[in-house]
Amino acid sequence: EIVLTQSPVTLSLSPGERATLSCRASQSVTNSLAWYQQKPGQAPRLLIYDASNRATGIPARFSGSGSGTDFTLTISSLEPEDFAIYYCQQRDKWPPTWTFGQGTKVEIK
Amino acid sequence: QAQLVESGGDLVKPGGSLRLSCAASQFTFSDYYMTWMRQAPGKGLEWLAYISVSGNTIYYADSVKGRFTVSRDNAKDSLYLQINSLRVEDTAIYYCARNLNYFFDLWGQGTLVTVSS
């Protein structure tokens, strides 16, 4: 089973600052990695798929990079609405299972 | 606009059962694989079950295998999750989501299941 480890657990930043979130896989997932944003009381929202492709309607300040085992989600300049929890996610091919990282909370400093 | 709406969550006693539903609208439901996931209070996301377009291929997380049953009715644009032998640790918000390849591009708002005596 592939395990996803996100770091840091919490990121305390101010609006306008750059956020860099990490997701490390226990074995290679090639570029098959997605990122989601979840705000309190809401369902998760797809941000990034295939490691670097923004989903429909996602602002350009969100970008993803990486391949293999190391991935990064970058928010270039934090807006007030970006303070949330972010999860990375992948799928094991066999047996088919879908796993998430434990999440990184981006909070207002 | 494509939408998923879950229902059926409730307060139930340990050992009880529930059937959750997920109604799809504004997209061709029968074209998509579907998934159930859950999130315990204050915790992360856990994948539970996957069902193919036809319903012939189904996968479950080990943590729910034997107690949870996923099904779908393409004629009704609906996805279901039958949950039996409920445990306190099943308390969570349950989400349905649309599968696109390996990721989930559309989520419902969730339905709360609380298991308590």
Chai-1 contact restraints between the chains, C-beta under 6 A:
chainA,res_idxA,chainB,res_idxB,connection_type,confidence,min_distance_angstrom,max_distance_angstrom,comment,restraint_id
A,S32,B,Y102,contact,1.0,0.0,6.0,A-B,restraint_1
A,A34,B,F103,contact,1.0,0.0,6.0,A-B,restraint_2
A,A43,B,Y95,contact,1.0,0.0,6.0,A-B,restraint_3
A,A43,B,W107,contact,1.0,0.0,6.0,A-B,restraint_4
A,A43,B,Q109,contact,1.0,0.0,6.0,A-B,restraint_5
A,A43,B,G110,contact,1.0,0.0,6.0,A-B,restraint_6
A,P44,B,W107,contact,1.0,0.0,6.0,A-B,restraint_7
A,L46,B,D105,contact,1.0,0.0,6.0,A-B,restraint_8
A,Y49,B,F103,contact,1.0,0.0,6.0,A-B,restraint_9
A,Y87,B,L45,contact,1.0,0.0,6.0,A-B,restraint_10
A,R91,B,Y102,contact,1.0,0.0,6.0,A-B,restraint_11
A,P96,B,Y59,contact,1.0,0.0,6.0,A-B,restraint_12
A,W98,B,W47,contact,1.0,0.0,6.0,A-B,restraint_13
A,F100,B,G44,contact,1.0,0.0,6.0,A-B,restraint_14
A,F100,B,L45,contact,1.0,0.0,6.0,A-B,restraint_15
A,Q102,B,G44,contact,1.0,0.0,6.0,A-B,restraint_16
A,G103,B,G44,contact,1.0,0.0,6.0,A-B,restraint_17
